[in-house]
Amino acid sequence: MNRSVLLHTDTALAQGLRELFQQLEDKLQLSRPIKVYLAGGMAVHLYTANRVTTDVDAEFAARIVLPRDVFVPIVLEDGTEQIVFLDTNYNPTLGMLSEDYLDRVIPVDLGVENLQIYLLSPVDLAVSKLARYAENDRNDIAALVDEGLVTSAELQAVAEEAASYYIGAVNMLKFNIRDAVALARAVELENALSSEDVPPNTPAEMAQRIAALPSLKHLDGAARAFGEHAARALIDAGNAVDWQAVERASISESIERHGLDAEDVADALCLHSPAALTRDRRIWIRAWAQMCANPVAPAR
Amino acid sequence: MDARVLEADLIARCRAVVAGTADARDARDANTFLLASMVLHSRLPQASHRLKETSDAYFSMHPSERVAVQEALNRGWVESLPRLRDMLTVHLTHAVG
């Protein structure tokens, strides 16, 4: 997991964070250094620069009374006004974390003297997103993987270790881990494509793929299954086909009924589906295939 | 009115704005809607957008009534930004039409 990390400390949000900690240091009148461990969307922003969250999830390595009025008004690069504020309700024990997360924290120099700020490592940050696993959590994990800061294998290993001593609704957590690892793997597979393998996202390409659907019956495996589902959908819905539903049915049939390899199935759909022309859609297809191939056993 | 009644009223007002059935009546409404839009920006972008639009509409007519965040807190319009975010997240998650 050791890799060099470039932190984005020059953005408007990061500068707001620096001001926030400076303000906090002044209000607390600290006489000795205190370690602060940063999690949440702000930590993701420092790693990736592509998430805008203004609440700061921070764990303090000392008992302190947090003032309630610590905030910094900022103007983002796009002109949007925001407020960076300390989330005084944040509690790291309510999420999921590896017991070893403090061994992996990464220092970040924001120029604040007595608050020594560390970021959760990328993999621990990703794991901390799994208990809730809302849309922004999924996006954060995908962004960390996309930046090459976490691999699907690392995520799986640390998440399963953390889940082994997690107290809570573990069955849902198992689904979340499975889904997040599938998402991470899908991002890795998409990133591994060469530029020639990425189709143009154009109406002409979509029309060409629709025109080619009848010929899929001459192929085997997932391509054939997709062709059959697509033909039925075109008869039923005409121009209003729900391609995601067609893709989902084809993936399910190919993997759950015929036992085909998940990556082969996803490759076939990415190659033939008229809707698989965007990166997000191909990642969804690859992730869905990975999820179908890895069912979660229900808790007893 | 005690703090909980005021908070319940604020949440109800925000819900009505997000549902498209209310506008800002006064400076208090407009400033708190603006704060609410900021704290919800990453969690509920659609709700945040509606609150910002409503606030902007009021300030376009009454530009001098906008106050700084600190002033809104000092006046007791909002007790705590994290609490405002958490309460609105709970109450507005399914409110966007």
Interface residues (C-beta under 8 A of the other chain):
Chain A: G41 R51 V52 T53 T54 D55 R68 D69 F71 P73 T80 E81 Q82 I83 F85 L86 D87 T88 N89 Y90 N136
Chain B: L35 M38 V39 H41 S42 R43 A68 V69 Q70 L73 S80 L81 P82 R83 R85 D86
